[in-house]
Amino acid sequence: MRQLDFMGKRRIAFAVSVLLAVIAIGALAFKGLNLGLDFTGGTLVEVRYEQAPALDELRSQLGDEGFEDAQVQTFGTSNDILVRLQQTFDNDVGQRVVGILDSDANPVDLVRAEFVGAQVGDQLRDQSGMGMLLALAVVMVYVAFRFQYKFALGALISLGHDVLIILGIFALFGLDFDLTVLAAILAVIGYSLNDTIIVYDRIRENIRKSQIDDMAQIFNESINQTLARTMATSGTTLLVLLALFFLGGDMIHNFSIALILGVVAGTFSSVYVAAALLLAIKLQRKDLIRPKKENDEEEELP
């Protein structure tokens, strides 16, 4: 079977990663994340139609009545509509929305009207950031304990790369960032780490068994040995996520986008960030194999 030279292309991959990271940082710095109501606070109104309405017409109707920033999406079925309003809550807001959207041809009923306070949103935003940082810290400790600190550094940078790419794309295109997207990012951390651990485990095993000191060759052999498993896992996962993206409805649209981006970025980074960085930080055989002590050599003598 033909061996692919992954490490021979690592400098090109590094350049691509750095370019994507710079774009992501620029998007986050100049545009910022389009935080959803979960983080900013606002009013959520759920209504139910007898027949599935056209969402663009609903947005136009609400905009004409002063709700220019209203976000309209389906909720579960095409007849259930969720309206998100960037405004403070009042007791009549639900009835006002129903009054705007109701028509004789397609009556609408109010299901619920809820308010998310700005203080709750700030707390969720702070806690979510701490949650991601804590997850990355635990990952670094785990990899350092199971492998070696150089592996931990590569895994941490790889996971940070994946998270940064997702956040940057959401900022660049102004996609709504809410708790479902945050959950997707945490899932991506777990997925990417699992892929990285598979590659790392094979690299460590081959370094210990191999009689050569060419780390690039050992890395290529290790990645090629795990490539079939990686492609099968990533491919089947993407099939499910694409089904969610096209058939899952508006409620999980951004959730599926974040996971699709995470699977692609995680597969790339497990090879060209996590593994290739080990060459950049000069991983050597002696880092994994304990040198023999004089007492050990004496015990081996007959």
PLY file of the C-alpha trace (Angstrom):
ply
format ascii 1.0
element vertex 302
property float x
property float y
property float z
element edge 301
property int vertex1
property int vertex2
end_header
0.00 0.00 0.00
1.32 3.44 -0.99
2.44 5.57 1.94
1.38 9.22 1.90
4.06 11.74 2.84
2.11 13.83 5.37
5.16 15.23 7.12
6.69 16.34 3.83
3.76 18.74 3.39
3.75 19.98 6.98
5.18 23.43 6.19
2.38 24.09 3.69
-0.14 22.87 6.29
1.42 25.13 8.93
1.07 28.10 6.58
-2.61 27.27 5.99
-3.22 26.90 9.73
-1.50 30.19 10.54
-3.47 31.99 7.79
-6.78 30.61 9.06
-5.85 31.50 12.64
-4.98 35.09 11.66
-8.29 35.46 9.79
-10.17 34.01 12.77
-8.46 36.32 15.25
-9.14 39.30 12.97
-12.81 38.39 12.66
-13.16 37.99 16.41
-11.32 41.27 17.09
-13.10 43.47 14.56
-16.54 41.86 14.17
-16.95 39.78 17.31
-19.36 36.94 17.90
-23.02 37.44 17.14
-24.19 36.32 20.58
-27.67 34.88 20.84
-30.31 35.63 23.46
-28.80 32.99 25.74
-25.88 35.38 26.30
-27.25 38.86 25.60
-30.71 38.63 27.09
-34.00 39.38 25.34
-37.48 38.04 24.72
-38.45 34.70 23.23
-41.95 34.17 21.81
-43.23 30.83 20.50
-46.34 30.72 18.31
-48.17 27.97 16.43
-49.80 28.30 13.01
-52.50 26.13 11.47
-50.49 26.03 8.24
-46.73 26.41 7.76
-45.98 30.10 7.05
-43.21 31.69 4.96
-40.49 32.86 7.36
-39.44 35.79 5.17
-42.99 37.18 5.29
-43.01 36.91 9.09
-39.71 38.79 9.35
-41.07 41.50 7.05
-44.28 41.85 9.08
-42.38 42.16 12.36
-39.90 44.60 10.85
-42.69 46.86 9.62
-44.06 47.03 13.18
-40.75 48.05 14.77
-39.16 44.67 15.49
-36.29 45.12 13.00
-33.89 42.78 14.84
-36.38 39.94 15.23
-35.00 36.46 14.53
-37.61 34.05 13.17
-37.11 30.30 12.83
-39.03 27.06 12.93
-39.16 25.16 16.21
-39.64 21.40 15.90
-42.21 21.47 13.09
-42.80 23.91 10.23
-46.01 25.09 11.98
-44.21 26.05 15.22
-42.37 29.35 15.01
-39.84 30.83 17.44
-39.39 34.61 17.48
-36.37 36.11 19.27
-36.51 39.80 20.13
-33.60 41.94 21.31
-35.63 43.96 23.79
-36.76 44.06 27.40
-39.76 41.97 28.35
-43.23 43.27 28.99
-46.42 41.37 29.70
-48.03 42.28 26.38
-45.14 41.41 24.04
-46.50 37.93 23.28
-49.93 39.26 22.38
-48.36 42.05 20.33
-46.40 39.53 18.26
-49.53 37.40 17.79
-51.50 40.49 16.75
-48.91 41.31 14.09
-48.65 37.78 12.72
-52.29 36.67 12.98
-54.45 36.57 9.87
-57.84 35.14 8.92
-56.25 32.92 6.29
-53.74 31.40 8.71
-54.60 31.91 12.41
-51.82 31.85 14.99
-51.84 30.93 18.70
-49.42 32.02 21.42
-47.60 29.09 23.05
-45.23 30.95 25.39
-43.40 34.22 25.93
-40.24 34.21 28.05
-37.54 36.69 28.99
-33.80 36.01 29.41
-32.21 38.69 31.56
-28.93 40.34 30.62
-27.44 39.36 33.98
-28.20 35.69 33.30
-26.69 36.08 29.82
-23.49 37.59 31.23
-23.22 34.77 33.73
-23.70 32.14 31.02
-21.07 33.82 28.84
-18.50 33.94 31.66
-19.18 30.38 32.77
-19.04 29.04 29.21
-15.63 30.65 28.68
-14.34 29.18 31.92
-15.78 25.81 30.95
-13.82 25.75 27.68
-10.61 26.82 29.41
-11.08 24.18 32.10
-11.69 21.51 29.46
-8.46 22.43 27.67
-6.51 22.43 30.95
-7.80 18.97 31.90
-6.90 17.70 28.43
-3.35 18.98 28.79
-2.90 17.30 32.18
-4.37 14.03 30.88
-2.15 13.88 27.78
0.97 14.86 29.76
0.25 12.08 32.28
-0.52 9.44 29.66
2.20 10.36 27.17
4.74 13.14 27.75
4.64 16.91 28.14
5.59 17.52 24.49
2.55 15.51 23.44
0.42 17.59 25.82
1.67 20.81 24.26
0.88 19.55 20.76
-2.61 18.39 21.79
-3.41 21.68 23.53
-2.35 23.79 20.53
-4.30 21.47 18.24
-7.51 21.80 20.27
-7.06 25.55 20.56
-6.61 25.66 16.77
-9.93 23.84 16.24
-11.87 26.06 18.64
-10.36 29.23 17.17
-11.28 28.22 13.60
-14.92 27.57 14.58
-15.23 30.82 16.53
-13.55 32.75 13.71
-15.93 31.42 11.05
-18.96 32.19 13.22
-17.65 35.73 13.75
-16.71 36.23 10.09
-20.14 35.26 8.75
-22.15 36.67 11.65
-23.72 33.32 12.57
-25.75 33.23 15.77
-23.66 31.94 18.69
-25.80 30.42 21.44
-25.64 27.60 23.97
-26.20 24.91 21.32
-23.09 26.12 19.46
-21.14 26.16 22.72
-22.22 22.56 23.32
-21.02 21.71 19.81
-17.60 23.25 20.52
-17.22 21.19 23.69
-18.17 18.10 21.68
-15.55 19.03 19.09
-12.90 19.20 21.82
-13.74 15.62 22.79
-13.88 14.41 19.18
-10.61 16.06 18.16
-8.85 14.83 21.31
-9.94 11.25 20.61
-8.56 11.46 17.07
-5.32 12.99 18.34
-4.88 10.29 21.01
-5.24 7.55 18.37
-2.45 9.11 16.30
-0.28 9.80 19.37
-0.63 6.24 20.64
0.52 4.80 17.32
3.43 7.28 17.13
4.61 6.34 20.62
4.31 2.63 19.86
6.26 2.92 16.60
9.00 5.05 18.17
9.55 2.40 20.80
9.56 -0.48 18.28
11.48 1.21 15.45
15.25 0.97 15.06
15.54 4.22 13.10
15.81 7.78 14.39
14.04 9.49 11.47
11.04 10.92 13.33
9.38 12.20 10.14
9.37 8.69 8.66
8.01 7.18 11.87
5.27 9.82 11.99
4.30 9.14 8.37
4.08 5.41 9.01
1.98 5.99 12.13
-0.46 8.38 10.43
-0.84 6.07 7.42
-1.58 3.15 9.74
-4.41 5.11 11.41
-5.63 6.83 8.23
-8.30 4.27 7.35
-9.78 4.46 10.84
-9.66 8.28 10.81
-11.37 8.60 7.42
-14.04 6.05 8.33
-14.83 7.82 11.60
-14.81 11.31 10.11
-16.77 10.24 7.03
-19.59 8.53 8.90
-19.79 11.39 11.40
-20.03 13.94 8.59
-22.84 11.97 6.95
-24.91 12.26 10.13
-24.06 15.94 10.56
-24.98 16.75 6.96
-28.32 15.05 7.52
-28.85 17.23 10.61
-27.82 20.34 8.65
-30.25 19.77 5.78
-33.12 18.05 7.61
-32.82 19.07 11.26
-34.50 22.47 11.05
-33.43 25.95 12.05
-33.07 25.19 15.76
-30.00 22.97 15.25
-28.74 24.61 12.05
-25.82 26.44 13.68
-25.20 23.48 15.99
-24.65 21.21 12.98
-22.47 23.85 11.25
-20.20 24.05 14.30
-19.86 20.26 14.44
-19.16 19.96 10.71
-16.44 22.60 10.98
-15.08 20.88 14.09
-14.87 17.44 12.47
-13.04 18.82 9.42
-10.70 20.98 11.50
-10.14 18.20 14.04
-9.21 15.66 11.38
-6.78 18.14 9.81
-5.26 19.22 13.12
-4.72 15.71 14.46
-2.25 15.20 11.59
-0.86 18.60 10.67
-0.98 20.35 14.05
-0.88 17.81 16.87
1.49 15.36 15.15
3.56 17.77 13.05
4.22 20.01 16.06
6.07 17.13 17.71
8.71 17.49 14.99
8.85 21.26 15.50
9.46 20.86 19.25
12.11 18.17 18.65
10.51 15.01 20.03
13.20 12.34 20.33
13.33 8.66 21.15
14.90 9.34 24.55
11.80 11.35 25.52
9.80 8.10 25.51
12.35 5.42 26.31
13.97 5.45 29.74
17.76 5.13 29.41
19.26 2.06 31.01
21.00 2.56 34.33
24.26 0.91 35.27
22.47 -1.39 37.72
20.18 -2.58 34.93
23.17 -3.37 32.71
24.85 -5.33 35.52
21.71 -7.41 36.04
21.71 -8.36 32.32
25.31 -9.74 32.52
25.49 -13.55 32.98
0 1
1 2
2 3
3 4
4 5
5 6
6 7
7 8
8 9
9 10
10 11
11 12
12 13
13 14
14 15
15 16
16 17
17 18
18 19
19 20
20 21
21 22
22 23
23 24
24 25
25 26
26 27
27 28
28 29
29 30
30 31
31 32
32 33
33 34
34 35
35 36
36 37
37 38
38 39
39 40
40 41
41 42
42 43
43 44
44 45
45 46
46 47
47 48
48 49
49 50
50 51
51 52
52 53
53 54
54 55
55 56
56 57
57 58
58 59
59 60
60 61
61 62
62 63
63 64
64 65
65 66
66 67
67 68
68 69
69 70
70 71
71 72
72 73
73 74
74 75
75 76
76 77
77 78
78 79
79 80
80 81
81 82
82 83
83 84
84 85
85 86
86 87
87 88
88 89
89 90
90 91
91 92
92 93
93 94
94 95
95 96
96 97
97 98
98 99
99 100
100 101
101 102
102 103
103 104
104 105
105 106
106 107
107 108
108 109
109 110
110 111
111 112
112 113
113 114
114 115
115 116
116 117
117 118
118 119
119 120
120 121
121 122
122 123
123 124
124 125
125 126
126 127
127 128
128 129
129 130
130 131
131 132
132 133
133 134
134 135
135 136
136 137
137 138
138 139
139 140
140 141
141 142
142 143
143 144
144 145
145 146
146 147
147 148
148 149
149 150
150 151
151 152
152 153
153 154
154 155
155 156
156 157
157 158
158 159
159 160
160 161
161 162
162 163
163 164
164 165
165 166
166 167
167 168
168 169
169 170
170 171
171 172
172 173
173 174
174 175
175 176
176 177
177 178
178 179
179 180
180 181
181 182
182 183
183 184
184 185
185 186
186 187
187 188
188 189
189 190
190 191
191 192
192 193
193 194
194 195
195 196
196 197
197 198
198 199
199 200
200 201
201 202
202 203
203 204
204 205
205 206
206 207
207 208
208 209
209 210
210 211
211 212
212 213
213 214
214 215
215 216
216 217
217 218
218 219
219 220
220 221
221 222
222 223
223 224
224 225
225 226
226 227
227 228
228 229
229 230
230 231
231 232
232 233
233 234
234 235
235 236
236 237
237 238
238 239
239 240
240 241
241 242
242 243
243 244
244 245
245 246
246 247
247 248
248 249
249 250
250 251
251 252
252 253
253 254
254 255
255 256
256 257
257 258
258 259
259 260
260 261
261 262
262 263
263 264
264 265
265 266
266 267
267 268
268 269
269 270
270 271
271 272
272 273
273 274
274 275
275 276
276 277
277 278
278 279
279 280
280 281
281 282
282 283
283 284
284 285
285 286
286 287
287 288
288 289
289 290
290 291
291 292
292 293
293 294
294 295
295 296
296 297
297 298
298 299
299 300
300 301
